[in-house]
Amino acid sequence: MPKHGAAVLTIDLDAVAANWLALRARHPSGPVAAVMKADAYGLGAARVAPRLLAEGCRHVFVAHLSEALVLRPIVPEGVLLAVLNGVTEGSEQAFLDHGVVPVLNDPGQVARWSAAAVRAGRRLPALLHVDTGMNRLGLAAAEVRRLAEDPAPLAALDLLYVMTHFVSSEVADDPLNATQAARLAEARAMLPPAPASLANSSGVFLGALGASDLARPGAALYGINPRPGTPNPLTCTVSLDAPVLQVRDTAAGDTVGYNATWRANRPSRIATVAAGYADGYLRSLSGRGIAYSRGRPVPMAGRVSMDLLTFDVTDLPDIAPGMSLRLIGPECPPDSVAERAGTNGYEVLTSLGARYARVYAPVRPLG
Ligand SMILES: *Cc1c(COP(=O)(O)O)cnc(C)c1O
């Protein structure tokens, strides 16, 4: 269905693949999975998954069972398809029917999956999540100890990995990184032997500290910088180009947008483009957003509206209706947009709107 007048979101699957290969090269201790929760961080899991499988990816993580069921027809049996949020009451049979593997995040989930294994009459695969500092999901140290003392529930399970999740791996010198790795080692020493899964994207860049039998990066696949404050070793995977609907002249003293937060201090030209906060262009970018045209920055004028943005193009006389302004791209990657918006690149990507015309193609400079 053509989306006339919509902003064009270009998604570069070659760049995603290149990022996965770059992560794999940085994690020699074990294979590298792909985290594809939230529709592959907004890029489209149904398109990302086949591309990464073709590169050799054999482990896929999502957050919800529903996300796994969407991917199941695409992800062959034999590739791990795991649900981070785990197995909830009543969902056991769906996991079994579709060969989806739960991450077990608390003693209740361990008991639930173990009971399902007894009913099924066979050992069922699972990952066991141990909490080492996040205090979000995962077995606490005391719960691991209890499980070690009474390992009966584990006897029914095929423990594929014991995993944990870093709290602040993007801060390379945060002492929590080493503490968490040590706590994971302590937990594994108590449990039946099983491989370990540790690093998220930034964890892969911690070197030996983040090394394990399976890395689980998400953000870095999609071009988010795993080491903020240092040059991004990964490639930008998206561009977002919004069409100029109108260019209008304003007199000195005129205001633009809701609540008149921008006032022209000279005769000005204002370009109105077709994207807004309903498209995930965050409203916190009001008065702070920057678009690009042929590599030149264009400042926002006034507030972000639901469907429209206004930019001061007084100094770019070539801007005309029918052209586009670039809102995200190599010139202004998700991390930079996020910094201006007071958030992180993850939120910029996962907010990308449903009204954009999505094109899977190489990301190029906007001419
Ligand atoms: C989201 C998530 C990941 C991936 O994290 P990134 O920072 O995006 O690489 C890995 N493991 C768990 C448990 C997660 O929730």
The ligand as a MOL file (V3000), in Angstrom:
LIG
                    3D

  0  0  0     0  0            999 V3000
M  V30 BEGIN CTAB
M  V30 COUNTS 15 15 0 0 0
M  V30 BEGIN ATOM
M  V30 1 C 17.2680 -6.3790 25.9870 0
M  V30 2 C 18.1240 -7.4390 26.5640 0
M  V30 3 C 19.3460 -7.7680 25.9520 0
M  V30 4 C 19.9290 -6.9490 24.8240 0
M  V30 5 O 20.4370 -5.7580 25.3780 0
M  V30 6 P 21.1460 -4.6320 24.4550 0
M  V30 7 O 21.6400 -3.6340 25.4320 0
M  V30 8 O 20.0810 -4.1010 23.5710 0
M  V30 9 O 22.2160 -5.3110 23.7050 0
M  V30 10 C 20.0490 -8.8580 26.4560 0
M  V30 11 N 19.5870 -9.5580 27.5180 0
M  V30 12 C 18.4400 -9.2450 28.1460 0
M  V30 13 C 18.0150 -10.0340 29.3210 0
M  V30 14 C 17.6800 -8.1760 27.7010 0
M  V30 15 O 16.5540 -7.8490 28.3400 0
M  V30 END ATOM
M  V30 BEGIN BOND
M  V30 1 1 1 2
M  V30 2 1 2 3
M  V30 3 2 2 14
M  V30 4 1 3 4
M  V30 5 2 3 10
M  V30 6 1 4 5
M  V30 7 1 5 6
M  V30 8 2 6 7
M  V30 9 1 6 8
M  V30 10 1 6 9
M  V30 11 1 10 11
M  V30 12 2 11 12
M  V30 13 1 12 13
M  V30 14 1 12 14
M  V30 15 1 14 15
M  V30 END BOND
M  V30 END CTAB
M  END
